[in-house]
Amino acid sequence: MKDALGTVQSVLVLGGGSDLALATCRRLAPHANTIVLAARKPETLDAPMHELRALGAQRVEAVAFDATDYGAHDAFVQRVFGEYGDFDVVLLAFGVLGDQSETERDARAARDTIESNFVGAVSVGVPIITRLREQGHGTVVVLSSVAGERARRSNFIYGASKAGLDAFYQGFGDALVGSGVNVMIVRPGFVHTKMTAGLKAAPLATTPDKVAAAIVEGLRSGREVVWVPGVLRWVMSTLRHMPRAVFRRLPL
Ligand SMILES: NC(=O)c1ccc[n+]([C@@H]2O[C@H](COP(=O)([O-])OP(=O)(O)OC[C@H]3O[C@@H](n4cnc5c(N)ncnc54)[C@H](OP(=O)(O)O)[C@@H]3O)[C@@H](O)[C@H]2O)c1
């Protein structure tokens, strides 16, 4: 449970190897009692676990989790909450970018992107929020993306998965008002991480630490939506309202 100053003390990360998640955990570690990193290959997380302990986290654990193993999600949530106690923050950080040209032509690849980023987040999100409601407090931090704000020609399948994710968690955030549980949606632009390695950086590209700083500040101030960098809120608002005939001519 958060301390008297509202400091986050316990964190569950789904997609525990994510560069954005680990940057966030580095900022939370000095005050954390418990950090649980849930990942497809928990055995690969020794180095970040050591690092988070060295930064001050008292207990750091890695557990197995696959966002597309839908049938296992209920049992996973019961086990992880049962074993590691209540969580102040659950960070949904798993996701795949997919290859747009492949996903446009291959239904299976398109489905993989939607299933990982959207269906997986719904499937695990429902039991997570049920447990947070039972404990009576907690914030779900969802890594959405500016890509979900308006589908762009160059990455509309990833964008569609993020639009679905974003809408689902916006709705849940509204449904949770008064429950003690809340949702914070994070919409970064291009961030230099494993996911974007080798890609041409987009304008306003940023770093994992800047996203982490915005997440921690958003948690501190109780924000519902966080854009990173903040100016993207206005850029995306302009793009969202642009007539389609103009929008499709932009090199996006
Ligand atoms: N980087 C950006 O520009 C950017 C911008 C906006 C939003 N985001 C979003 O931010 C989140 C984190 O991305 P990142 O930049 O930190 O990329 P990242 O370092 O590649 O992290 C993505 C993580 O998702 C995990 N993952 C993928 N599919 C999974 C599944 N089925 N089950 C469990 N874990 C799975 C990966 O695990 P494995 O190690 O097992 O592959 C990886 O650890 C993603 O949702 C991404 O869409 C990123």
PDBQT file of the ligand as one rigid body, heavy atoms in Angstrom, charges set to zero:
ROOT
HETATM    1  N1  LIG A 301       9.045   2.173 -27.975  1.00  0.00    +0.000 N 
HETATM    2  C1  LIG A 301       8.109   2.983 -28.442  1.00  0.00    +0.000 C 
HETATM    3  O1  LIG A 301       8.342   3.827 -29.333  1.00  0.00    +0.000 OA
HETATM    4  C2  LIG A 301       6.714   2.924 -27.871  1.00  0.00    +0.000 A 
HETATM    5  C3  LIG A 301       5.863   4.016 -28.115  1.00  0.00    +0.000 A 
HETATM    6  C4  LIG A 301       4.557   3.979 -27.616  1.00  0.00    +0.000 A 
HETATM    7  C5  LIG A 301       4.129   2.872 -26.896  1.00  0.00    +0.000 A 
HETATM    8  N2  LIG A 301       4.986   1.812 -26.695  1.00  0.00    +0.000 N 
HETATM    9  C6  LIG A 301       4.449   0.669 -25.975  1.00  0.00    +0.000 C 
HETATM   10  O2  LIG A 301       5.137   0.540 -24.751  1.00  0.00    +0.000 OA
HETATM   11  C7  LIG A 301       5.144  -0.848 -24.356  1.00  0.00    +0.000 C 
HETATM   12  C8  LIG A 301       6.563  -1.242 -24.019  1.00  0.00    +0.000 C 
HETATM   13  O3  LIG A 301       7.353  -1.166 -25.208  1.00  0.00    +0.000 OA
HETATM   14  P1  LIG A 301       8.923  -0.976 -25.174  1.00  0.00    +0.000 P 
HETATM   15  O4  LIG A 301       9.230   0.181 -26.047  1.00  0.00    +0.000 OA
HETATM   16  O5  LIG A 301       9.444  -1.015 -23.784  1.00  0.00    +0.000 OA
HETATM   17  O6  LIG A 301       9.372  -2.255 -25.999  1.00  0.00    +0.000 OA
HETATM   18  P2  LIG A 301      10.168  -3.569 -25.567  1.00  0.00    +0.000 P 
HETATM   19  O7  LIG A 301      11.374  -3.215 -24.772  1.00  0.00    +0.000 OA
HETATM   20  O8  LIG A 301      10.320  -4.343 -26.823  1.00  0.00    +0.000 OA
HETATM   21  O9  LIG A 301       9.141  -4.298 -24.581  1.00  0.00    +0.000 OA
HETATM   22  C9  LIG A 301       8.038  -4.995 -25.035  1.00  0.00    +0.000 C 
HETATM   23  C10 LIG A 301       7.872  -6.172 -24.088  1.00  0.00    +0.000 C 
HETATM   24  O10 LIG A 301       6.653  -6.852 -24.393  1.00  0.00    +0.000 OA
HETATM   25  C11 LIG A 301       6.883  -8.198 -24.145  1.00  0.00    +0.000 C 
HETATM   26  N3  LIG A 301       5.899  -9.035 -24.818  1.00  0.00    +0.000 N 
HETATM   27  C12 LIG A 301       5.575  -9.060 -26.129  1.00  0.00    +0.000 A 
HETATM   28  N4  LIG A 301       4.626  -9.981 -26.349  1.00  0.00    +0.000 NA
HETATM   29  C13 LIG A 301       4.351 -10.545 -25.146  1.00  0.00    +0.000 A 
HETATM   30  C14 LIG A 301       3.471 -11.558 -24.713  1.00  0.00    +0.000 A 
HETATM   31  N5  LIG A 301       2.675 -12.218 -25.573  1.00  0.00    +0.000 N 
HETATM   32  N6  LIG A 301       3.448 -11.872 -23.398  1.00  0.00    +0.000 NA
HETATM   33  C15 LIG A 301       4.252 -11.248 -22.517  1.00  0.00    +0.000 A 
HETATM   34  N7  LIG A 301       5.122 -10.287 -22.867  1.00  0.00    +0.000 NA
HETATM   35  C16 LIG A 301       5.168  -9.941 -24.164  1.00  0.00    +0.000 A 
HETATM   36  C17 LIG A 301       8.278  -8.467 -24.669  1.00  0.00    +0.000 C 
HETATM   37  O11 LIG A 301       8.758  -9.624 -24.063  1.00  0.00    +0.000 OA
HETATM   38  P3  LIG A 301       9.843 -10.608 -24.723  1.00  0.00    +0.000 P 
HETATM   39  O12 LIG A 301      11.144 -10.133 -24.151  1.00  0.00    +0.000 OA
HETATM   40  O13 LIG A 301       9.424 -11.953 -24.254  1.00  0.00    +0.000 OA
HETATM   41  O14 LIG A 301       9.760 -10.438 -26.219  1.00  0.00    +0.000 OA
HETATM   42  C18 LIG A 301       9.002  -7.199 -24.211  1.00  0.00    +0.000 C 
HETATM   43  O15 LIG A 301       9.586  -7.370 -22.948  1.00  0.00    +0.000 OA
HETATM   44  C19 LIG A 301       4.519  -1.617 -25.511  1.00  0.00    +0.000 C 
HETATM   45  O16 LIG A 301       3.156  -1.858 -25.241  1.00  0.00    +0.000 OA
HETATM   46  C20 LIG A 301       4.642  -0.654 -26.678  1.00  0.00    +0.000 C 
HETATM   47  O17 LIG A 301       3.648  -0.897 -27.650  1.00  0.00    +0.000 OA
HETATM   48  C21 LIG A 301       6.261   1.830 -27.143  1.00  0.00    +0.000 A 
ENDROOT
TORSDOF 0
